[in-house]
């Protein structure tokens, strides 16, 4: 379905620029709407058309089977997407940039959910508790909550700056948060007094993770090379890992396994419907 979303956005963007004239000027040379449309069609058009044909066939099958999406689930998924933006204005602005409205996005979600239900029903896809338990037992270590640490960081551009900061911490007991707000080269670190939040095991590079997870609360690392500069990390809090409980994750596991089965079966069903359909592609 992700591929279908990308294709839909690409086609929507092509439609959105159709009424525009020149859309950019690079060193005095214009980029026209025709150039952009041709490039987008070359990159996405064929795949987008194929996806739209499959969608049309799958939605017809949904109609034949009497399947529709639950309006409450449509709204929930829409709200989940909107929650990823700072505010409603920014969310709607991003939609408008590709020629979409909130109603367009809800309609896309409706079609996705309808197609999902159609594949599941037509292929008789279900996940039993026993199947979920088997998956859980084989992946229990991955389903629990990993060990985590709440970190603060001082980041500077050179080894000499990092050594100076480390000396201030160890020799005169400088306040880590204050020092980061004054010395860090990163604006966000300065603004947040060095706080970078909770980091779970597995999120950092191995060489950094080894040092960070060896710290007790209140301790900090020696200066180490990170990215384009040097950092000192301080552990503020530590939380041990927590083993997963089957009853807690059962429904999530069943949903994940069902989604996997639907993804595998969708092209198979679409292929079967194509064989029965009359499809004419205009040249």
Long-range contacts (C-beta under 8 A, 24 or more apart in sequence): 1-112, 1-115, 1-116, 1-263, 1-266, 3-47, 3-51, 4-51, 4-55, 4-112, 5-108, 6-44, 7-44, 7-47, 7-48, 7-51, 7-52, 8-48, 8-51, 8-52, 8-108, 9-98, 9-100, 10-40, 10-43, 10-44, 10-45, 10-48, 11-44, 11-45, 11-48, 11-52, 12-98, 12-99, 12-100, 12-104, 13-40, 13-98, 13-99, 14-40, 14-41, 15-99, 16-98, 16-99, 49-281, 53-274, 53-279, 54-267, 54-270, 54-273, 54-274, 55-111, 55-115, 57-270, 57-273, 57-274, 57-277, 58-115, 58-118, 58-119, 58-266, 58-269, 58-270, 58-273, 59-111, 59-114, 59-115, 59-118, 60-273, 61-118, 61-122, 61-269, 61-273, 62-114, 62-115, 62-117, 62-118, 65-118, 65-121, 65-122, 67-114, 67-117, 67-118, 67-121, 68-114, 69-109, 69-110, 69-111, 69-113, 69-114, 69-117, 70-113, 73-113, 74-106, 74-109, 74-110, 74-113, 75-106, 77-109, 77-113, 78-102, 78-105, 78-106, 78-109, 81-105, 115-266, 116-262, 118-269, 119-262, 119-265, 119-266, 119-269, 120-258, 120-261, 120-262, 122-269, 123-261, 123-265, 123-268, 123-269, 125-258, 125-261, 125-262, 125-265, 126-258, 127-254, 127-257, 127-258, 127-261, 129-250, 129-254, 131-254, 131-257, 132-246, 132-250, 132-253, 132-254, 132-257, 133-246, 133-250, 135-253, 135-257, 136-244, 136-246, 136-249, 136-250, 136-253, 140-243, 140-244, 143-244, 143-249, 143-253, 144-241, 144-242, 144-243, 144-244, 145-200, 145-241, 145-242, 145-244, 146-200, 146-201, 146-202, 146-241, 147-200, 147-201, 147-213, 147-238, 147-239, 147-240, 147-241, 148-198, 148-199, 148-200, 148-201, 148-238, 148-239, 148-241, 149-198, 149-199, 149-212, 149-213, 149-215, 149-235, 149-236, 149-237, 149-238, 149-239, 150-197, 150-198, 150-199, 150-235, 150-236, 150-237, 150-238, 150-239, 151-195, 151-196, 151-197, 151-198, 151-199, 151-212, 151-233, 151-234, 151-235, 151-236, 152-176, 152-177, 152-180, 152-193, 152-194, 152-195, 152-196, 152-233, 152-234, 152-236, 153-180, 153-184, 153-189, 153-194, 153-196, 153-231, 153-232, 153-233, 153-234, 154-179, 154-180, 154-183, 154-184, 154-189, 154-194, 154-231, 154-232, 155-180, 155-184, 155-185, 155-186, 155-189, 155-226, 155-229, 155-230, 155-231, 156-183, 156-184, 156-185, 156-229, 156-230, 156-231, 157-185, 157-228, 157-229, 157-230, 158-229, 158-230, 159-223, 159-225, 159-230, 161-230, 162-223, 162-229, 162-230, 162-231, 162-232, 163-223, 165-223, 165-232, 166-222, 166-223, 166-232, 169-220, 169-232, 176-220, 176-234, 185-229, 194-234, 195-236, 198-237, 198-239, 201-241, 208-233
